[in-house]
Amino acid sequence: MARNTGSVSHAGPNDGPAQWLKVDDVARRLNCSRTFVLTEIRAGRLLAFRVGRHFRFDPSEVEAYCASLRQTR
């Protein structure tokens, strides 16, 4: 069961989509650096799941984040 700790959740093995995104994948989609992605996670603007030491992203959450950026322009 995933438990929410701010913008980082700890995911179970069967939680979420079939294809999780990695930090590098999200950085490529957003055309930004890994550091920016990590900053957005820590700021609570981008939802990430913690799997061990690594962050994973639900593709729909990344799309929602992109949509929120488009709306603020």
NORDA-V681451 format. One record per pair of residues at least 24 apart in sequence whose C-alpha atoms are under 6 Angstrom apart, sorted by the first residue. I is the first residue (numbers start at 1). J is the second residue. If there is no record, write none. Layout:
# NORDA-V681451
{{I & J} {I & J}}
This chain:
# NORDA-V681451
{{7 & 44} {7 & 47} {8 & 48} {8 & 49} {9 & 49} {9 & 50} {10 & 49} {10 & 50} {11 & 49} {20 & 56} {20 & 57} {20 & 58} {21 & 56} {21 & 57} {22 & 56}}
